Amino acid sequence: MNRTKIIVVFFLWFLLLAFIVSAQDSNKIERPSKVILILFDALRADHMSCYGYQRKTTPTIDKIASDGAIFMNNYTQGLNTFFSVPTILYSRYFPPMLHESLDTIECKRAEDENEKLITEIFKKNGYHTIFITTHSWFSDDSPLVKSFDEAILVKSSTDNVPQFGDLNKELFSCLDKNKGNNIFIYIHLVDTHFPHILTPPYDLWVTDDIKSNINEDRRRELAIGSNERDILKPLTPFETDFLNAIYDGSLLYTDQQFSLLMWKLETLNILQDTLIILCADHGELLGEDGMLWGHPPISYDALLRTPLIFYGKGIPKNVSFNGITENVDIVPTIVDLLQLKTSAKFDGISLTPYFIKNKTQQINRPYAFSKCFYLEPESYLNLIEVEKGYESHQMFVITDTKFKLEYHEIDNRYFFWTKNKEDNFIKDKIFANEKKFPVFDLSSESPQEFENAKMYIQTNIIPKYNKYKEKEPDIYYIPFSPFVIPRYVENKDEVISHSGDYEHYTLDNKWGFDTDGFVLWTQPWQENVKPLSFIFNIKQGEYEVYIKSPCNKDFYGHPLSSVKVSLIENEPIIIDKSDCENMEIGYRKVGSTNVDSKNQLHISFEPGNNNIWCNIMGIKLVRKKMESNSESPQKSNNLQKDNATKTDIKKEQKIGLPTEERINQLRQLGYL
């Protein structure tokens, strides 16, 4: 009898132990050896069939979503690629810059010790990091590209923007080589971004009715996005239908190519050991307001709300979450899932607990945050008078499922409205009737909700922004865009805009400004121009100064470019680049200068050789680091090497800039 009791007790203890172990195992998430983060540029969630869209645009992604976890109310932290991508990869609302600056005035601030790029985190945890993209914005010189062990900037066989199919060819070869390794791959695609040039069968939604009501030239204009900012030219209903049709067709093509990637992972027998995350940097307007398409700085949910799907090893199947999530949650979730070691501090939160607990649990976040540069309605009609950029004219947006609040930094103003009013506004096409941006402000109708949202910005967002701005800038990029010239040229009456028509230039003894190529130029063998003076307000300190100009042995009968550059307290220096074999664009160092307590930098340009074009495209200012005298010689030498690497101020080093092919592709994407 005692023996029987002992056996029973032992058996019960065994069952209890097994239950405890089983319960613990059920809360464990398996760690994949491969992580693939796929970002679809300009992909709005509400045009994906897995998010309830009526057209079957994403059949493959639908299957991934049903076999994984889908977040229904996810929001981006930036309304364009430039703002958004760094927020994702750093999980910071105000991260360091990761892109080149091609058409704005920017300053690059140093990382703090708690900011870690996702590539750095993966590298320190033994992963091989790979970046592959079809986006022409990225170049070998961009900080993001440099951060990866391996970077593949996919080329096209033509000047057209490369497609997902071009990327898959390169990616499949990369997967073959790395199938046995721990790898992190970041894929950045642009097939869901303008231009949308479709071939059958992906043009199935472009109906005969649409074609008969829009001529071919106008269809092409819409497809390439050349007039996305033309708010004085309202869209017809057929044109809006066409924009939606070509966008959906591009999404269908993207989904088909994604299915080939999934097939490749299965063929290599690594899909079961892979975590896949699908996201977007921002959404896209498609004429809902009767006027705009693309992604201008307007805080509609069509731009703010983006897809977020987790699939693969460690992710439960068929779960959906309605709580508010943000793109900054992606990196903390990956770190948590893989138990990666890092000292990084994130603004996002890990979503992992919601994979292993009750799926009805809601994420406890009151609002989602996003930002962009802000334009007044009148300014939007006259962009040449507005400076935009990474840090200027900030507009902060917070949103929940019912309300939205904008904060405009430039004038410290708040605008509050309900989303149902926003929907009515878009549906009524008020833009098309008024040809301006009406001001939303419904704070008097919901005063408590307005105060709660305003308090959230004041206590959670603005302090982070102020802390970011306290960091000393490392690099200022000042390309000569239409946003820069009117603001920083002292003798503006010496500049006349041209449109790149160099063959038929006017002999006016003025500097020309090419509004297509963003180039200041003059032909000194035919005209006499006065020196052109710029003044910039920047922080006090010592700066290395570089200018950007093209070079060619022959350009309409004369070489280019030769320019004399003058800095205060420096002898003028002539930069002559007229001996190049082919068109080349790059920065060349012209010297150093001190910015005094007035916080002003003065620089002027004039022709360097009277028989050579004088063409200038931009300025780069690199802040020189001050070194402590107390440091050891070895440490000081290391710091010098590090600073030279970070700021690219080695003696003869040139900073590569877009080739003609890349410039054409950037123009197609709407960046130039």
N, C-alpha and C positions, 0 to 999 in steps of 0.2 A: 504493500500500500504506500509506504513512504517512497519507494522507488518510483511508483507511478506518479506521485505528486511532484517528485523532483523532475521527472521527464516533462510533465505538463508545464511546470514553472519555467523550465529551460526553454520549452517550445514557445511559451508566451513572450519570454524575453527576446527570443530570436525574432519573433514576428514584430515586436516593438522596435527592435534595432533595425530590422529591414525597412519598416515604415519610416523611421527617422532618416535613414540613408536615402530612401526613395524620395522623401519630401525635400531633402537637401539637394538631391540631384535635379529635381524638377525646377528648382530655383537657380540652377547653374546654367550659364550660357556658354556653349562651346566656342572656342576661339578659332577663327579661320586663319589660315596662313596667307590668304590673298584678300586684299580689299580693293574694290574698284569703285571709285566715286565718279559718276557720270553727270556732267552739268550740261543741260540743254539750254543754250542761250535764247532768251526771249520766249520762253515757253510758259504760257498761262495755263493754270490748272483746269479752268472751266472749259477748255477745248479738248480735254482728254476724256475718252469714253469711260475710263475707270473713275472719273470724278463726276459722272452723270451726263456727259455731253451726248446729244442725240445722234451724232454721226459716229460711226465706228472708226475713229481715227487711230486708236492705239491698242489693237487686239493683243499684241505680244506683251506690252506693258500691263494691260488689264490682267493677264494671267499672272505676271509677276506680283502685281498688287494683291490679287486674291490668294496667292501662295506666300504672302509676306505681310508687312504692316504698312498701312497707308494713313497718312495724316491729312485730314480733310480741311483744316484751317491753318495752313502753314503760310508764313509771310517772309518776304525778302527784307533785308536791311539796307538795300540800296536800289534805286530805281534805274540804274544803268550798270553795265559791266564794271566800269571803273570804280564805282562805289561798292558794288556788291561782292565781287569775288574776294577781295581782302577780308571782308567781314566773315565770310564763310571759312576761309582757310586759317585765320587767326582766332576765330570765335570771339571777335571783339567788335563792338559797335563803332569804334574809332581806331582802326588798325593802321599800321604803316602802309604806305603806297606799295603796290606790287607791279604797276604797269608803267610803261613809258608815257610821257605826256606829249601828245601830238598837237593839240589845238587849244590848250589852256595854260594859264599861269599856275604853277603848282609848287609846293615845297614838300620835300621828303624829310620826315622826322625820324629820329632813331628809335629802334625798339627799346622798350624797357625790359628789365630782367625777367618779368613775368609774362612777356609776350613771346610765344613760340609758334612759329609756322608749322603747320601739320607735317611738312616734309622733315623738319628737324626732329619732331617727336618720333616719327617712324624710323628715321635713320638711327637714332639713339637706342631704339628697341630692336635693332637688327634687321630691318626691312630694307630691301632695295626699292628706291623710289623712282617712278617713271611718270613723265608728263607727256601727253600727246594731244595735239589740238589742230583744228582746221581754222582757228581764229587768227586772222592776220594781225591783230593787235599785238600779239606776243612776238618777241624777237629774242635772239640770243642774249641781248643786253638787258632784258627785263629782269628785275630781281626775282620774280617767281620762277622763270625758266632756270636761272642760275642755281636755285635752291635744290633742284632735283639731281639725283645721280645720273639720270638719263632723260633727255628731252628730245621729242620728235615733233618738229614743226612741219606738218604735212604740206607738201606742195601740190599744186594742180598742174595738169598738162597744158593748161591755158592760163590766161590772166584771170579767169573766173575764180570765185571763192571755192576752195576745195570742199568736197562733200564727205559725208559719213562713209560712203563707199571707198573713197580714197584713203580715209583714215583706217578703215578696217584692214586694208591690205598691209599697211605698216604695223598695225596693232597685232594682227595674227602672227606675223613673224616674231614680234617681240614676245608674245605669249609662248610661242614654241621654245624660245631661248630660256625663258624664265619659269617654265611650268614646275620645276622642282624647288623654286626659291620662295622665301617669304617676300612678297611684293606688295607695294601700294601703288596703284595707278590712278592718276587723275586725268580724266578725259573731258575736254571742253569742245563742244560741238556748236556749229552755227547754222545748221540746216533749218531750224525753226526761226531764224532771224532773217529779216530782209537782206538780200533780194530773194524772191520766190520764183525761180524760173523752172517750171514743171515740164516733165515729159510724161507721156502715157505710161502706166495707167493712173498716175498720181494727179492728173488734172480732171478726174472724173466728176468733181463737183463744179467745174467751170462749164455751165450748161450753155446750150445753144441760145437760150433766152438772154443770158448774160452777154454772150458774144455779139448778139444782134443789137444790143443796146449800148455797147461800149466799143468804140473803134479800137483797132489794133494798137495804135500809137498810145492812146490813153491807157490801155491795159498794160502795156510795157512800162509806162511811167509809174503806174501804181505798183506793179510787180517788183520793180527795182527800188521802190521807196524814195524816189528822187524828190518827191514833193510832200514828204510826211509832215513838214512844218508849215505848209502853205495853208494857213487857216483862213485865208481870204478866198479860198476856192472850195466851197462846200461840196461834199460828196453826194451823188445821187444814190437812191436805194440800190440800184444795180451795181454801182461801184462798191458800195459797202458789202453787198453779197459776193462780189468778186474778191475783195480783200479776204473775206472769211474763207472762200473756196480755195484760194491759193495757199493760205496759211494752213488750212486743214490738210491739203494735199502734201505740203512739205512735212507735216507731222506724220502723215501716213507713211511717207518715204522713210523718215527717221525711224519709225517703229519697225519697218521691214528690215532695215539695216541692223537695228538692235537685235532682231531675231537671229540674224547671221552671227552676231557676236555670241549670243547665248548658245547657238549650235556649236561654235568653236570651243567654248568652255566645256561643253559636254563631250565633244570629240576628244579633247585633251584629258578628259576624266578629272578635271579640277573644279567643276562647278559645285560639287558637294562640299568643297573646302574653301568656298569663296563667299565673301560678303559684298553685296552690291547695293549701292545707294544711288538713287535717282533724284535729281533736284534741278532747279533753274535759278539763274541769277536775278531774273525779273520777268514780268509778263510782257504783254504787248497790246496796244490799242489797235482796233480794227474798224475804225469808223463808227463806233457806237454813238458818238455825239454828233455824227453827221459831218465831221470835218477832219479829225486827226487820226493818224495811224503811226505806228512806231512806238517809241517810248520817251516822249517828252516828259518834263518834270511836273506831272500831274498825279495826284495821289488817289487815283481810282483803284479799286480792287482788281481790275483787269491787269494792272501793273504790279500791285502789291502781293496778291495771293498767288503762290507758286506751288508746284507739286513737291511732295517729299515722300519717298517710298523706300523702305528697307526690305531687302530680300536676301535669303541665303542662310549660311551656317549661323546658328544661334538666334534666328529670328522666328517667332511663332507664325503660324499660317492663319490667313483669313481673319486678320484683326484690323479694326479701323478706329481711329481716334479723332474725336471732334474738338478736343481742347485746342487752345491757341499754342502753336509752336512757331519757332523761328529758324531761319537758316543757320544762325549761330549755334544751334543745338547739335548740328551734325558732328563737328569735331569732338565735343565732350562725349557724345554717345559712342563714337568709334573708340575713343580712349578708354571708356568704361567697359565696353564690350570686350575689348582685347586685353584689358588690364595693362595698358601701356604705362610705363613709368615716365612722369614728366613733372616739372615744377611750374608748368604753365597755369595761369589763372584765366578763366574764361568768363565771358558775359553770358554765354549760353548755358543750358543745363543738359544733363544726360537724360535721354529718353529711355534708357535701359530698364529702369524699374517698371515701366509700363509694358515692357515685353514679357515680364515674368510674373506680374501680378494680375489681378482681375482686369479684364480688358475694358470694363465699363468705367474704370477709374479715370477721372479727368485730370489733365495737367493744370497745376495751380499757377497759372500766369494770367494776370488781369488784362494785359495789353501786349500787342506786338509793336515793335519799333522799326521805323525805316527812315531814310534820309535821302536828300538829293539837293541840288542847288536850286535856289528859288528865283523866280522871275516874276516881276510885277506884270499884270495884264498888258499895260502899255509897252513895257519893255519887250514882251514876247512878240509884239508886232514889229519891233525894231531891234533885232538881236545885236546889231553891230555896236550898240551903245552899252552892252551888258558884258561884264566880266563874269565868267563862270569858272568853277574849279572845285578842287577837292576840299577846300576849306573856306571858300568865299560864298556869301549869300546862302547860308545853310537853311534848309527847310526840314524840320523834324516832324514826323508823322507817327502818331500812335493810334491803334485801332483795336477794337474788340469786335464781337459779332454784331453789335448794334450801332456803335458810335465811332466817330473818327475826329481826331483833333490835329490841326496843323499849328506848328510854332514857326514863325518867320524871324530868324535871328536878326536880320538887317534892321528891322524896325520894332522888334520885341512885341509882336502881335500874335494873337491866337485866333483861330477860326475853328468852329465846332459845328458838326452836323451829324445827322443820322443817315445810316446807309440806305434806308428805304427812300429818303429824299434824293440821295445820289443816284439811285437807280431811276427814279422818275425823271430826274434832270437829264440823264443820258437818253432815256427813251423819248423824251420830248424834243430832243435835238435843239436845245436852246442855243447852243453855240452857233449853229447854222443860221439862226435868225438874228442874233445879236452881234455876231462876229467879235466877241470879246469873252473874257473869262469872268463870269459873275463871282461875286464874293459870297461864300457860304458862311453863315454865322447863325446857328440856331441855339446859342448858349442860353438865351432867355427862356426858351421852351423847356430845356432840361438843365436847370442851373446846378443841381447837385452832381449830375453826371459830368457836366463841364468842369466843375471845381475838382472832382476826383481825377479826371484826366489831366488837367493842368498841373495838379500837385504831383502826379506821377512823372511828368516831364521835368518839373523843377527839382525833384528829389532824386530821380533815378537816371535821367539822361543828361541834363545840362552839366552836373558836376563831372561826369565822365568826359564830356567834351572839353570842359575847361582844363581838366587834368591833361588831356591829350595836347592841348595847345600850349601847355607849359613846357613841353619838350622843345629843345633847341633844334631848329631846322638844320639838316645836313646839306641838302641840295635844293636849289630853286631851278625849275625848268621854265623858260619863258619863250615858247615858240611865238612867232609873229602871226597871230591869228587876228581875225576881225574884232575879237574881244580885247586884244592887247593894244593894237595900234592906236585907237582913239584915246585910250586911257593914259598911256605912258609916253607918247611922243610929245615933246614940249612944243616944237614948231610944227603943229599939225597942218598948217597951210602949205607946207612944203611937200605934202603927200597927196597923190591923186590915185584913186582906185582904177585898176585895169583888170581885165579878165584873162590874162595870159596870152593876149594877142600881140606877141612880140614882133610879128611881121609888119603890123600896121600901127606901131606906137606913135604917139603924138610928141613932137618936139616942143615940149612945154617948160623945159628947165625945172621940172619937178621930179621927185621920186615917184615911181610907180609902185602900187601895191597890188600884186596878183592875188585876187580874192579866191581863185581856184587852188593855187599851189601854196598860198601863204608865204609869199616872197616879196621882200622889198628890193627894188632894182632900179638901175639907171644905166644909160649907155653914154659914158663920158666922152666918147669921141664925137658925139653930136650935140650934147647939152652940157651946161654948167649948172650943177645943183649945189645948194648950200649944204653944209654938214647937218646931218639929221641927229637930233639930240633926244635921248631917253632919260627919264628919271624914275627910279624905282624906290619904293619905301620898304626897306627890309631891316632886320635886326642888326644892331651894331656888331662889328667884328671884322675879321680879315677873310677875304674870299678870293679863291682862284676863279678867273673869268675865262669862259670859253664862248666862241661864237660858232654858229652852224651856217655853213654855206655849201653850195654845190660846186662841182668842178667839171670842166670839159674842155678839150682842145679846140673844139669848134662848135659854136652855138649861134646860128644865123649869121655866120661870117666872122665872128669874133670869139675868142676863148672866154671862159668864165671860171672863177670869179676872183677879183682882186679888190680888197677893201682895206682902208686905213681905219684903225680903231684907236680911239683916244679915251683914256681913263684919267680921272683926276690924279695929280701927283705922279703920273707915268708919262714917259715919252711915247708918242704915237707909234704904233706898230702896224706894219702892212702884212696882211695875210693873203698870200698869192697862191691860188689853187688852179691856175690856168693850164697846167701841164698834164692833166689827167687823160688817160686813154678813153675812159668811158665816164658817163654820168655817175658821180659819186657824191654822197651826202654824209657829212660828218662834222663833229665838233673839233675845233682846234683851240688850243690854249693861247690867250693873248696877254696874260699877265695876272698880277695880283693887285688888289686894292683894299683899302681900309674904309669901312663905313663908320662914320663918326657918330657922335651922340645925336645928330639930327636924323639919323636913320635913313639917309638918302644915298643912293648910288647913282652917279652920273656917268653916262657913256655916250659917245657920239661916233658916227660913221660918215665916211666920205670915200669917194673912189680912190683906189690905190694906184691904178695905172690907167692913163687916159685912153689906151687902146683896148682895154679889157672890160667886159661887163663887171658891174659891181652888184652882186646879189647876196642878200643876207636873209637867213631863215629863222634865226632864233639865238637865244643866249642861254647859257647854263652857268649858274653860280654855285660853287662848292665851298662850303664853310670850312676853313682850316681849323683843325683841332689844336687846342692848347695842351701841352704836356707838362706834367708836374716834374719839378727839379729833383724831387725826393726819390724818384723811381730809379731802380738799378739800370745800368746801361743795357743789359740783356732785355729787361722788360720794356725799356724805352724803344729799343730796336724792334721788338715784336709789335709794339703799338704802332710804330711808324709803318711797318709792313701791313698791319691790319687796316690802318686808315687809308693807305694807298690803294689797297684792294677795294675797300668799301666805296671810296669816292672817285676812283678811276682818274687819278691825277698824276699818273706816271708820265715821265717827260714827253715821250713821243706817242703816247697812246691816243688812239682816236675812238670815239664812241660811234658805233655803227648805227645808221638810221635807215628808214625804209628804202628798199629798192623800188624801182619803177613798178615792178610786178606787184610788190606788196602794197604800194600806194594805190594802185588800181583796185586791188581787192578791198582795201580799207574804204575807198570811195564807194564801192558797191555796197559795203555794209553800212554806209551812212555816216562814217566817222569823219570824212573829209568833204 
